[in-house]
Amino acid sequence: MSAHGVAIDIFKWLTLAMTLMLRVSLLPDFRRMHKNHSTGDMSVMPCLLLFTNCYAVMFYAIAIDNILPLFAVSIVGIVTGVFFNYFFCRWAVDKRAVVNAFIGSLIVCILVTVYSVLALTGYTEQSDTSIDTTLGFITIGTTLGLYVLPMATIARVVRTKTASSMPFTMGVVNVFNSFCWGTYGDLIGPGID
């Protein structure tokens, strides 16, 4: 096997491991919440966006027929997302804001489901490539939420002068996960000049 092939294999498995770590990266924050039976200053958005992103990625994985690892990792993210969101809602101080965020996520998930089912069953009369591209852009949109969210959290940290609202572990794992995906994508994708 060539050096390029070895690098692809290494980053494929490293990316898979980092993605799984991202799916459970909120555990340290949830241990603190469990101990205090309160979410404190933490926003529901990291939990909710993790779930919503994994839900969208699941349909993308089905469309591109990538069951392992993409579909499997998405299912892990959906399961952990349900778990995290349930306990977040249970321990939330401002349940009304959490429920409103859940409604927004539910609307996004319904729209993704309706489009995906219609497209994958042929009702939109799109080509497979067009469906893949559309679901890819939807997935990019939900992924951007995961990356934009820390910016809002940083503003909250500056305003409150406490870092308790920032899911630190998730942020660190997100950086490494992004590096792995970028490198893996560069290794398997065509050269872009």
N, C-alpha and C positions, 0 to 999 in steps of 0.2 A: 504494500500500500504506500502511496506517495505521502510526502510530508503534508501536502494540502488535504489529502483524505484523512490523515490522522488528526489534523487540526479541526476538520469538520466534525469528526466523531467526538473529539474532546469537547468542543463548544456545544454540540448537540446535547450531550449529557449534562454538561455544566449549566446550560440554559434551562434544561428541564429541572435540575435540582434547585436553581435559583428561583424559578417560577413557582415550584412547590413551596419554597421557603417564603415567598411573597404571600402565598395564599394563607399561611399560618402566622405571618409576621405580627399580627395584632394580639397574639397570645399574651405577651408580657403586659400589655396595657389591660387586657381583660383579667389577668390575674390580680392586678391592682384594683380594678373595678369590683371584682368578686369579693376581695378582702374588705373593701369599703362599702359595698352594695350601693355604689353610686358611680355615675360616669364622670363626675367632676366637671371640668371645663372642656373635656374632649367632645368634638363634634361627631355626629353620626355619619358624616359624609365619607370618611375612609372605609367604614364597614359597608355602607350602601353602594359606593362606587366600585368597591371590590366585587360585590355580588353582581351589580349591573354589568360591569365589564365582562365578568366570566360568563354571564348569561348570553351576551352578544357574541363573545368568542366561541361559545358552544355552537351556535348556528353557523358561524363562519367555518368552523372545523368540519361540520357536517357537509357544507357546500363544497369545500375543497377536498373532502374525503381524507382528512388527517385525523384519524381516530386516536392513534398513539403517536405523539404525546399530546397534541393540542386539545382534543376532545376530552381525554382523561383528566388533564390538568384543569380544564374548565369545570368539569364536574366536581373535582375536589374544591375548587374555588366557590362554586355554588353552594355546596354543602357547608363549608366553613362560613360562607357569607350568611346563610340562613341562621346558623348557630350564633355568630357574632351579632347579627341584627336582632335576633330574639332577645338575647341577654342585654343588649344595649337598650332596647325599648323597655325591658323590665326594670332596669336600673336608672333610666333617664330621669333627670330632674324636670326637664321641659318636654313632657310627653307629646304635647300638641305639635311642637316644632318637629319632633321625630316622626310623628304620624304624617305630617305634611310632606316631609322628605320621602317617606315611604310611598306616598301617593304619587309623587313625581317619578320615582323609580319604577313603580308599577306601570305607569303610563308608558314610559320608555320601553319596558319589557313587553308590554302588550303590542306596541307598534312594531318592535323587532320581531315578535312572534308572528303577527299577522303578515308582515312583509315576507318573512322567511318561508312560512308555510305556503303562501300564494306563489312565491317565486320558485321554490323547490318542487312544487307540484305542477308547474308549467302554466299557471293562470296569468302570469305577467307577460308571457311569451318572450322572455329575455333569453339570451344565450347563456350557457353555463359560465362563460367568461364574464359576462355582464353581471350575473348574479354574484359571482365571486368578488368582483370589483366593488359592487354596491355594499355587500356585507362587509367587505374589507374596510370601506370608508366608515360604515356604521361602527365597526370595531375600533377604528382609529379615533372616532369621536368619543366613545366611552373610555378609551385609554387616555385620551387627553385630559379627561376629568380627573383621572388618578394623578396626573402630573401637575395640573393647574391647582388642585386642591391644596397642596402644601403651601402655595403662595398665599392663599387666604388664611391658612393657619399661621403662617409667619406674621401676617398683619395682626392677627389676634394675639400672638405672643408679644409683639411689640406694644400693643395697646394695653394688655393686662400685666405685662412685665413678669410673666411666668410661662414656663415651657410645658406645663402640665397638659395643655390641649394638643400638643404635638405628638403624634405616634412616631417616636424616634426610630424604633426598630423597623417599622414599615418604610420610613424614608431611606434609611441606609440600605435595606434590602432592595428597594426600588432602584436605587442608583446602580447597584451591582447587576440586577436583573436587566436593566436597560443596556448596560455595557455588553452583557452576554448576548442579548438578542441582536444588538447592532453588529457585533462581531460575527455572530453566526449568520445573520442575513447577508453580510458582506462576503463571507466565505462561500455561501451557496448561491448567491445571486449573481446576475451578470454585472460586469464592470460598468460603472457609471462615470463618464468623463465630464 
